[in-house]
């Protein structure tokens, strides 16, 4: 929605600025601008795959518009190899960023450590979800991972039939 930011807007914008600064566009100009769809391109939007990925599963998604105005909307296929090379520093940064500041864990039954808890809800108290966002949950192996800015956070873990616990 126009004018609405995610609770993690600053984190997303910082990653987006760094990502954009590393990519050479097809018109040989260095860098892409970072921002929301409604800020950069389309005006008010009803949502799309990027919004859905963040809202439903907590993915930090990015869209890089390929090609310059000199190639048009449907360029010939020959642009592919040079574009892949120019975008490599950007996707390499995103992969390295996954090794940076983050919160991760493995949720298990305290009485039986062999029993992992899939579907446990993970809340970062400093970043409350909006009404539209689905709770972030552990995967089928009881694990979770969330990219974060450096700092101190309080992680709340809850699951049906278990006590809710907050870890600083």
The 8 nearest C-alpha neighbors of each residue, nearest first, counted from 0:
[[1, 3, 44, 2, 43, 45, 46, 37],
 [0, 2, 43, 3, 37, 44, 42, 38],
 [1, 3, 0, 4, 37, 38, 43, 35],
 [4, 2, 0, 1, 5, 35, 37, 6],
 [3, 5, 8, 6, 2, 7, 0, 35],
 [4, 6, 8, 7, 3, 129, 128, 11],
 [5, 7, 126, 8, 4, 127, 128, 129],
 [8, 6, 5, 10, 9, 11, 126, 4],
 [7, 9, 5, 11, 10, 6, 4, 12],
 [8, 10, 12, 11, 7, 13, 6, 14],
 [11, 9, 13, 7, 8, 12, 148, 14],
 [12, 10, 8, 14, 9, 13, 15, 7],
 [11, 13, 15, 9, 14, 10, 8, 16],
 [14, 12, 16, 10, 15, 11, 9, 17],
 [13, 15, 11, 17, 12, 16, 18, 10],
 [16, 14, 12, 18, 33, 13, 17, 19],
 [17, 15, 19, 13, 33, 18, 14, 12],
 [16, 18, 20, 14, 19, 15, 13, 21],
 [19, 17, 15, 89, 16, 21, 20, 14],
 [20, 18, 31, 30, 16, 21, 17, 22],
 [19, 21, 30, 17, 18, 22, 16, 31],
 [22, 20, 19, 89, 18, 88, 30, 17],
 [23, 21, 30, 86, 19, 89, 20, 85],
 [24, 22, 29, 85, 30, 27, 28, 25],
 [25, 23, 27, 26, 28, 29, 22, 30],
 [24, 26, 27, 66, 67, 82, 23, 28],
 [25, 27, 24, 67, 28, 69, 66, 68],
 [28, 26, 25, 24, 23, 29, 67, 85],
 [29, 27, 24, 26, 23, 30, 25, 31],
 [30, 28, 23, 24, 22, 27, 20, 31],
 [31, 29, 20, 19, 22, 23, 21, 28],
 [30, 32, 19, 20, 33, 22, 29, 24],
 [33, 31, 19, 30, 34, 16, 20, 15],
 [34, 32, 15, 16, 19, 31, 12, 35],
 [35, 33, 39, 38, 12, 36, 32, 15],
 [34, 36, 38, 37, 39, 33, 40, 4],
 [37, 35, 39, 38, 40, 41, 34, 42],
 [36, 38, 42, 41, 43, 35, 39, 1],
 [39, 37, 35, 36, 34, 40, 42, 41],
 [40, 38, 36, 37, 34, 35, 41, 42],
 [41, 39, 36, 37, 42, 38, 35, 34],
 [40, 42, 37, 36, 43, 39, 44, 38],
 [41, 43, 37, 40, 44, 38, 36, 1],
 [44, 42, 1, 37, 0, 41, 45, 36],
 [45, 43, 46, 0, 42, 37, 41, 1],
 [46, 44, 0, 43, 47, 1, 50, 37],
 [47, 45, 44, 50, 48, 0, 51, 49],
 [46, 48, 50, 49, 51, 45, 44, 52],
 [47, 49, 51, 50, 52, 46, 53, 60],
 [50, 48, 52, 51, 47, 60, 53, 61],
 [49, 51, 47, 53, 48, 52, 46, 54],
 [50, 52, 48, 54, 49, 53, 55, 47],
 [53, 51, 49, 58, 50, 55, 54, 56],
 [54, 52, 57, 58, 50, 51, 55, 56],
 [55, 53, 132, 51, 52, 57, 50, 133],
 [56, 54, 133, 52, 51, 53, 132, 57],
 [55, 57, 58, 52, 53, 54, 135, 133],
 [58, 56, 53, 54, 55, 135, 59, 52],
 [59, 57, 53, 52, 56, 60, 54, 55],
 [58, 60, 53, 57, 61, 11, 52, 146],
 [61, 59, 58, 49, 53, 52, 62, 50],
 [62, 60, 63, 59, 49, 15, 11, 18],
 [61, 63, 64, 60, 49, 65, 36, 15],
 [62, 64, 65, 61, 31, 19, 33, 86],
 [63, 65, 62, 66, 67, 31, 24, 61],
 [66, 64, 63, 67, 24, 25, 82, 72],
 [67, 65, 25, 70, 24, 68, 64, 71],
 [66, 68, 69, 25, 26, 70, 24, 65],
 [67, 69, 71, 70, 66, 72, 26, 25],
 [68, 70, 67, 71, 26, 66, 25, 74],
 [71, 69, 74, 68, 67, 66, 72, 73],
 [70, 72, 68, 73, 69, 74, 67, 66],
 [71, 73, 74, 70, 66, 68, 67, 65],
 [74, 72, 71, 75, 70, 76, 66, 78],
 [75, 73, 70, 71, 72, 76, 78, 66],
 [74, 76, 77, 78, 73, 70, 79, 71],
 [77, 75, 78, 79, 74, 73, 80, 82],
 [76, 78, 79, 75, 80, 74, 81, 82],
 [79, 77, 76, 81, 80, 82, 75, 74],
 [78, 80, 82, 77, 81, 76, 83, 75],
 [81, 79, 83, 82, 78, 84, 77, 85],
 [80, 82, 84, 83, 79, 78, 85, 25],
 [83, 81, 85, 79, 84, 80, 78, 86],
 [82, 84, 86, 80, 81, 85, 79, 87],
 [85, 83, 81, 87, 82, 86, 80, 88],
 [84, 86, 82, 23, 83, 87, 22, 81],
 [87, 85, 83, 22, 89, 84, 88, 82],
 [86, 88, 84, 89, 90, 85, 91, 83],
 [89, 87, 91, 86, 90, 21, 92, 22],
 [90, 88, 18, 92, 87, 86, 91, 21],
 [89, 91, 93, 92, 87, 88, 94, 86],
 [90, 92, 88, 94, 89, 93, 87, 95],
 [91, 93, 95, 89, 90, 94, 96, 88],
 [94, 92, 90, 96, 91, 95, 89, 97],
 [93, 95, 91, 96, 97, 92, 90, 98],
 [96, 94, 92, 97, 98, 93, 91, 99],
 [97, 95, 99, 93, 98, 94, 92, 100],
 [96, 98, 95, 94, 99, 93, 146, 101],
 [97, 99, 96, 95, 100, 94, 101, 146],
 [100, 98, 96, 97, 101, 95, 146, 147],
 [101, 99, 147, 149, 148, 146, 98, 102],
 [102, 100, 146, 147, 145, 99, 103, 144],
 [103, 101, 145, 144, 146, 147, 104, 100],
 [104, 102, 144, 143, 145, 101, 105, 142],
 [103, 105, 143, 142, 106, 144, 102, 141],
 [104, 106, 142, 141, 107, 143, 103, 115],
 [107, 105, 141, 116, 115, 142, 104, 108],
 [108, 106, 115, 116, 112, 114, 109, 105],
 [107, 109, 111, 112, 110, 114, 115, 116],
 [110, 108, 111, 112, 107, 114, 106, 113],
 [111, 109, 108, 112, 107, 114, 113, 161],
 [112, 110, 108, 113, 109, 114, 107, 115],
 [111, 113, 114, 108, 107, 109, 110, 115],
 [112, 114, 111, 115, 107, 108, 110, 109],
 [115, 113, 112, 108, 111, 107, 116, 109],
 [116, 114, 107, 141, 106, 140, 108, 113],
 [117, 115, 141, 107, 106, 119, 118, 114],
 [116, 118, 141, 139, 137, 138, 119, 140],
 [117, 119, 137, 136, 138, 120, 116, 139],
 [120, 118, 158, 136, 137, 117, 157, 116],
 [121, 119, 136, 157, 135, 156, 134, 158],
 [120, 122, 156, 135, 136, 155, 119, 154],
 [123, 121, 155, 154, 124, 120, 156, 135],
 [122, 124, 154, 126, 125, 153, 155, 127],
 [123, 125, 126, 153, 127, 122, 154, 155],
 [124, 126, 123, 127, 152, 153, 122, 154],
 [127, 125, 124, 123, 6, 128, 7, 122],
 [128, 126, 124, 125, 129, 123, 6, 122],
 [129, 127, 132, 126, 130, 6, 134, 133],
 [128, 130, 131, 132, 127, 6, 5, 133],
 [129, 131, 132, 128, 133, 127, 54, 134],
 [132, 130, 129, 133, 54, 128, 55, 134],
 [133, 131, 54, 129, 130, 128, 55, 134],
 [132, 134, 55, 54, 135, 131, 56, 128],
 [135, 133, 120, 136, 132, 121, 122, 128],
 [136, 134, 121, 120, 57, 56, 133, 122],
 [137, 135, 120, 118, 119, 121, 134, 138],
 [136, 138, 143, 118, 141, 142, 119, 117],
 [137, 139, 141, 140, 117, 142, 118, 136],
 [138, 140, 117, 141, 137, 118, 142, 116],
 [139, 141, 138, 142, 117, 115, 116, 137],
 [142, 140, 117, 116, 137, 115, 106, 138],
 [143, 141, 105, 137, 138, 140, 104, 106],
 [144, 142, 137, 103, 104, 138, 105, 145],
 [145, 143, 103, 102, 104, 146, 101, 142],
 [144, 146, 102, 101, 103, 147, 143, 57],
 [147, 145, 101, 100, 102, 97, 144, 148],
 [148, 146, 101, 100, 145, 149, 102, 10],
 [147, 149, 100, 10, 150, 146, 101, 99],
 [150, 148, 100, 147, 151, 101, 99, 152],
 [151, 149, 148, 152, 147, 100, 101, 153],
 [150, 152, 153, 149, 167, 125, 148, 154],
 [153, 151, 167, 154, 125, 150, 123, 124],
 [152, 154, 167, 124, 166, 123, 165, 155],
 [155, 153, 123, 166, 165, 122, 167, 124],
 [154, 156, 165, 122, 164, 121, 123, 166],
 [157, 155, 121, 164, 163, 120, 165, 154],
 [156, 158, 163, 120, 119, 155, 164, 162],
 [157, 159, 119, 161, 120, 160, 156, 163],
 [160, 158, 161, 157, 119, 162, 163, 118],
 [159, 161, 158, 162, 157, 163, 108, 119],
 [162, 160, 158, 159, 163, 157, 108, 164],
 [161, 163, 164, 157, 160, 158, 159, 156],
 [164, 162, 157, 156, 161, 165, 155, 158],
 [163, 165, 156, 155, 162, 166, 157, 154],
 [166, 164, 155, 154, 153, 156, 167, 163],
 [165, 167, 154, 153, 155, 164, 156, 152],
 [166, 153, 152, 154, 165, 151, 155, 123]]
